Every structure is written in structure tokens, then in C-alpha cells.
Amino acid sequence: MIIDSHCHLDFENFDDDMDEVISRAKESGIGLILNVATDLRSYTDLIALIEKYPFIFGAFGIHPGSINPEDMISVQDLTQMLHHLKIIGIGETGLDYHYENVDRKYQQESLRTHIEASRIARLPIIIHTRDADKDMINILREEMLYKPFTGMIHCFSSSEQMAKTAIDLGMYISLSGIITFKKSQELQDIVKKLPLSQLLIETDAPYLAPVPYRGKRNEPSMIMETFKQLARIKDVSEEKLELILEENFHKLFKNRLKKDALK
């Protein structure tokens, strides 16, 4: 099956046509969707979504841009929100220095909180990193040395050093529609060097629609363009790539996601 490893169907962008979006995803061959919540307010919507649709699973965390410094979530509170059996990952969390709307020290504290919660819950962490490679690399290395954890860098568009660090630490890298963009040659060159055994694909819907849909609202069915582009970049058959990506996803999320979950 084709798996959308990261999207946000709980966003209001999909309020008016969710059933149509789901139908198009199924018709396109999407067999599983991981919907990722980004703040406390979206938790209820996440639970409703994963309970309504059998092939949608969830992850929960606080996006670095959604952090409230006056009310930082604790490890205990975070782990208590991960008990639902269809929540299979924690995040997204991470560092985003692009807009500087949340102080860096709070972002770093939140990231470390999520890492510790991922260890306790034994769930992989989903990491967002933007314009923060140096601090992200240092934190991942420090935390992995202290006590190992599993996870993935989602919507990867960072440096080769960031990619190499994640791969060396045993993490996965998830690729979005960015690899289809005309100006993504540098990213494509990095992807060529990455092992297929540690790659995933995603939409990050409603953002980053791939070519030829660029500029439109992204949705899971559009992941097929990213999938085909990755097959071209890695010079591998689509049949082989589909099997590898599915196996990678199940390896990463194996603690709660059984391979026969949708059968």
C-alpha cells in the first residue's frame, strides 16, 4: 500500500469536503494515513478522526510554533495523552527558527520534553526542523547518547549534514512534495545518497502540494506524484519502492501498528 506518513486532515481546510478527500485517497491506492496533531486544541479533533476512519492513525504533540511559554506541557501530561491505541507516534515537535515567534529556549525545552515522553511511551517521535540544523543536530546527538529513542525527520528539506546525522542515529527521513519542485535539485541530490531503508513519503497536507498541483490545497491522494518522483530519483521500480516504504513505516511504528491492522 501507499502510506501518507504525515498530514493534517484535522485542519479546517478539510471541514467542507472530508468524505470526498477520503474517497480520493482510497481511489488513489492510499492504504494508511498518519494524521499529526500540532497543539492542545486539536487533540479532540484528532481522536474523532482516528475513531471515524479505520485507515487513519494519529500522532500528537506540540508544534514549535504552537508553544505557549506560560503553559509548557510536562512529560507526564504529554504521555497521558498518548494512551489511545491508534495514536502511534508523538509529535510533531522540533525547532523552527524561521519566524522567531517562539523563543528558541522554549522550543528546545519542548523538544527535549517530547523526546523523553517518546522514550516513556515507546513511540517514535516526529520532528520538524527549519533553519535550526545546528541546534537540532546537537540536541539529537546529546539525547540519543543519553538514552536512545526512535523517530523521523518529517518534510525533510534541510542540509546534507542534517540528513546524515539523522540516518547515522537510526532515524527515518520523510520526503514531501518539495522533491517535485523545479528548484529542488539540491534536495534531490541529497536524497540520492540516502538509504532507501530509512525513507518515507508524506504530503504534509494541506501544505506543499506537489507538481502539478503546486499552489492548490494538498491532500493525501496527491502523494502519488511524490512517490513517482522518488522512484525516479532513486532509480527503482514503483513496485519495489512501494514495498520498501510500507516496510519502513511498519518498522518505525511497530510498537502500536500491527502489519495486519487494516486487514
C-alpha positions, 0 to 999 in steps of 0.5 A, a space after each residue: 500500500 501507499 502510506 501518507 506518513 504525515 498530514 493534517 486532515 484535522 485542519 479546517 481546510 478539510 471541514 467542507 469536503 472530508 468524505 470526498 478527500 477520503 474517497 480520493 485517497 482510497 481511489 488513489 491506492 492510499 492504504 494508511 494515513 498518519 494524521 499529526 496533531 500540532 497543539 492542545 486544541 486539536 487533540 479532540 479533533 484528532 481522536 474523532 478522526 482516528 475513531 471515524 476512519 479505520 485507515 487513519 492513525 494519529 500522532 500528537 504533540 506540540 508544534 514549535 510554533 504552537 508553544 505557549 511559554 506560560 503553559 509548557 506541557 510536562 512529560 507526564 501530561 504529554 504521555 497521558 495523552 498518548 494512551 489511545 491505541 491508534 495514536 502511534 507516534 508523538 509529535 510533531 515537535 522540533 525547532 523552527 527558527 524561521 519566524 522567531 515567534 517562539 523563543 528558541 529556549 522554549 522550543 528546545 525545552 519542548 523538544 527535549 520534553 517530547 523526546 523523553 515522553 517518546 522514550 516513556 511511551 515507546 513511540 517514535 517521535 516526529 520532528 520538524 526542523 527549519 533553519 535550526 540544523 545546528 541546534 537540532 543536530 546537537 540536541 539529537 546527538 546529546 539525547 540519543 547518547 543519553 538514552 536512545 529513542 526512535 523517530 523521523 525527520 518529517 518534510 525533510 528539506 534541510 542540509 546534507 549534514 542534517 540528513 546524515 546525522 539523522 540516518 547515522 542515529 537510526 532515524 527515518 527521513 520523510 520526503 514531501 512534495 518539495 522533491 517535485 519542485 523545479 528548484 529542488 535539485 539540491 534536495 534531490 541530490 541529497 536524497 540520492 545518497 540516502 538509504 532507501 531503508 530509512 525513507 518515507 513519503 508524506 504530503 504534509 497536507 494541506 501544505 506543499 502540494 506537489 507538481 502539478 498541483 503546486 499552489 492548490 490545497 494538498 491532500 493525501 491522494 496527491 502523494 502519488 506524484 511524490 512517490 513517482 518522483 522518488 522512484 525516479 530519483 532513486 532509480 527503482 521500480 514503483 513496485 519495489 519502492 512501494 514495498 520498501 516504504 510500507 516496510 519502513 513505516 511498519 518498522 518505525 511504528 511497530 510498537 502500536 501498528 500491527 502489519 495486519 491492522 487494516 486487514 
